[in-house]
């Protein structure tokens, strides 16, 4: 994310050109509400050197019942809007799937899911307690050919102070997508501490903006100055290979 509000006068040898987690399709979830809001945020990404955005609407049975068709139709509308505004950037859509019974049924029935890159499937869980079926879900999805990406692992209370479980998830093949804002303590100090520890250990595979609105964008100039954000950019991140 936060190469985001990097000013043009700042020159870094390492930067991100692809964002892998955002909520920029209007009206589908708790992200942007209008085409104009989406346009304004996308222009910020473009100005800061991003050439590709993979936006990821929530899919959550109890709140956001988005389907592949709904997401792709919204993507088409945003793309058309950008063309009309002569904004040149690659915009794709995957999804941020919530681990619930609906997601498990989709995988069991071999319903094609929205992925990005090399069949990467972005998913999230309950923030407070570990899902009882997490290991089973990992096995099921992996055997179906998905490469699982856990969204913002630093934000889960059940992973804080639980390095053994973190290492176990990585051993099971789960990739970690860090929220850039976590690095600068935007969410909380404990979340920042875990984010920085994951960077120190090299347990970060992707960095995402998780941008929902213009208010989020206002913090990015501060975040991109963080020593740990710059350290994260030295890791072999998958972002720029997508």
N, C-alpha and C positions, 0 to 999 in steps of 0.2 A: 504494500500500500504506500507507504509513505515516501516513497520517492515522490509522492504526490505533490505537495506544495513546495517542491524544490525550486528555488528561484533560478532564473536563466543565468544569473551571474555565478552560480555555484557549479563547479565542474568536478564530477566524481568519476573515477576510473570504472567504478562498478555501480550499476543501477538496475532497476527493474524495468522491463518493457512490457510485461504481461501481468495483469491482475487476475486472480483466480477466484475471488469471492467478493460478491457485491449484490446489492438488491436495487437494480436500476431499471427494472421493467415496471411501468406505472400500474399501480392499483392491484398488484398480485399478492402483496404481503405487507409487512410493516416498513417497507422501503419507500421509494419515491412514489408520489401520487399523480404526477402529470408528466406529459412529454416534455414540457418546458423545464421541469426540475431535472429530469433525466439528462436533457441536453446540456444544461448548465454544468452538471457534475462531470459529464463525459468530456466537455471542453477543458475542464481543469486537468483531467488525466492526459488529454492530448497535448496540452501546453507543456506538461512536465515530462514529455518524452515517451509516454505509453503509446504503443502501437496496436495493442490487442487487449480487449477486456472480455473476460468470461464471467458473465453475470449469473447469479445462482439464486433464483427465487426459492423461498421456503416451500417444501412439500410436507405438510403436517396434517394428518387426518382430522384432528380436533379443531384446527384453526384455519389452515390454508390448503384447501383441497385442489391444488393445482395439478393439472395433468400435463403430459408432454404436449398435447395439442394446444392447450391454453397458453403454455409458456412459449411455444414456437410461434403462435399467432401474435402474441405481444412483441416478441423479438422482431418479427417482420414489420410491425408498425413502427417500432423505434428505428429500425434500419431505414425505412422509407423516410421518416422524419429527418434523420441525419443527412440523407442524400439531398433532401430539399433545402437543408440549411448549409449544404456544401461542407460538411464535417467529415473528414476522411479518417476513419479508424476502423479496425476490425472488431466487430462486436459479435460474440457468440453467447450461447446460453447453455448452461447445465442446470443443476438444481442442488439445493442444500436439503437433503432428506433427513427428516427426524426419525430416529430409531423407534418405531412403534409397530404394532401388529400389522398395520397396513403395508409398511415397507417390507416386512418379512414375507407377507403374502405375495407382494409383487415379485419378489425374487424367487420365491418357491414356484410361482406360476410362469416364471421365465418371461415376464413382461419386460420389454426393453426399457431401460432407465436412461435418463439424461446424464451423460458422463462427459468428461473433457480429456484431451490429450490421449494417452495410451490406456483408455478405458478406466480412468480415475473416477471414482464415485465419492463425492463429498457427502459426509453425513455428520449429524450432531446427535447428542443424547441429552437426557435430563442433566441439568447443571449440578444438582445437589447430590444425588445418589447414583451409583453405577447400576445400569440396567442388568437385571439378573440374567438376561439372555445375551449379553454382549459377546461372550466367547463363541456361543453358538451362531450368532449373527455373522461374526467375522469368518467363521469356518464356512458357513453357507454361501456368503457373498464371494468369498475367495474361490471356492470350488466352482462357482458360476462364471468365473473369469474376471471379476471386478478387482481392481486395485483400490483398496479402501483408503480414503483420506479423512482423518478425523479433524473436523473444523475446530479451531481455537481450543486445543487441549489445555492450555494454560488457564482457562476460565472455569474448568470443572472442579468443584470443591472436592470431589472424591479422588482427584489426582494430586491435589496439593499435599505435600509432605508424604507422597506415596511413590517414591522413585522406583520401587520394585515393580509396581503395577505399570508404570510408564514404560519401563524396560521390557516388561512382558508383552505389552501391546506392540512395541516395535519388533520384538522377536516374532510376533505373529504376523508380521508384514504390514501393519498399519502405518501409514505415512502421517506425519503431523503437519498441519497447516496453521501457522501462527498468525494471529492478528497483529498487525504492525502497531496499532495504538496501545496494545498491551505492554509493549516494550518501554513506553514512556509513562506508564502508570495511569493511563486514562481511565481504566476500569477500577483498579484498586492496587494497593501496595503488594498484597499477597499474590495477585495475578501478575504484576510486574516482576516480582521475585522469581516466580516459576518460569515466566517467559525468558528472562535473562539466563536462568539456569539451563533451560533447554538449549539456548544458543551456545552457552559455554560447552555443553556436552555434545554439540553437533546433532541434536535430536530434532532439528527443524528441516523439513523437506520443501515446504512452500510457504510463502508469505502472502497474505491476502489483506485487502483493505477492509472487507466486511462493511463497506460503505452503504448506509441506508438513506442518508439525506445530506443536505448542504451543511448542516450543523456539524456533522462528522468531519467534513472537509476543513473546517476552521482549525482543527487541532493538528493537522498534518504537518504544517510548517514546523511546529515545535517537535513533533515526533521524529521527523527526518534528520534533525540535528543530534539525536541521541547517539551516544557512543555505541550502545548495544545494537541499534538499528544498523549502523555502519558495519559492525562486526557480523551481524546476520547476513549481510550482503556478500561476505567473503565465503559463506558456506556454499556447497554445491547444490544450490536451489534448483528446483525443476522448472520454476516460472518461465525462464527465458528459453526453454527447450520445447515449449508447447506450441 
